[in-house]
């Protein structure tokens, strides 16, 4: 399924196994978020920009063209993961900036939390941008078994910094139920789009298929800074 709007991002949802009757095993789910890609910037919209993979998804999938969303990062992501309007989630005023003392309300139930309750293994890769005011606002406390990427927005693609501060991390809950957050200084100089893709492939390849997989792959591209 391909969801697009004049205010982007574009969300790509791919079921890695067939839709099956309720009595059968649930499908694996890959959700891809493309950040700030313009409505006319994909090849299947007539653009001169070459997007062959998006074109193939559009040709083989379903394009949804009548929906409602917000035009900036935090509100749109909050609505995507909660299924609620931004005015309901408290994120209607705009993006969450580094150091701001709020985030997506902790009373909200997110998609990965619901899927986890139903037996899914849940992994997040890429951009979060729903708050880091407390550890409770971060992905590993919002339903994700693991998270690889950034908590804020507008990160530089190679230095992985925002306002001069490194924001690229591995975050997960260890076997003792403790939250582990490791800043990945060793990845400095590497293009984050490639890092996100490689990590997503690694997650899929290492997944134990006896459990259904939910992978949320949220790229920063083509958002600024370019």
C-alpha positions, 0 to 999 in steps of 0.5 A: 500500500502506498499512501501519499499527500501534498504534504508528505511523508509517503508511507509504504507498507509491505506485507512480507507474507500473504494476507491470511485468514485469522486462523493462520499465522499473521503476516510479517509487516514492513512499514517504510516512511520517506521523509519530505518527499514531494507529491510529484517527486516520484516517477509514477507521478510523472516526475523526471526523478528516477524512482524505479522501486517506488514505481514498482510498489505503486504498480503492484500495490494500492495507491491511497489518495484521499486521507488526512495528515500533518505537514511536518515530522512529529505530528505526522509520525504521531498520527501514523503510529497512534491512528489519531489526529494530531490535535488528539495526540498533543503534537498539533503545534509542530515538531519536537525540537532537541531539548524540549521537555515533552513528547508523544503523550505516554498515555497513547498506545502505539502500533508496535505496542499493540503488535507486540501484545499480539506476538510480534517482534518489533524493530525500529530503524531510522528517525523517531522524532516523537520525544526524548524528554524521558527514557519513557518517551523513547522507542524501546519504551514505546513498543520496540524491541530494538531501535537503530537510528536517531531520536531527533530530526534534521540530522546531518547525513554523514556526521549524524549530528543535530546542533553539533550533538551526536544523535545516532544510537542502538537502543534496546531492552536487554535480557534483564529488562534494562534499557540499553542506549549506545551512541554509535560514534563508530559510524561517523562519516557513513551515509545514514540512508545506507546504514538504515537500509543495511540494518533493516536487511540485517533485522529481516535476515536474522529474524526467527520466522516462527514469530511475526515481524514488524519493522518500522523503517523511517528514513530521513531522506530526502529531508534537509539538511541535504 
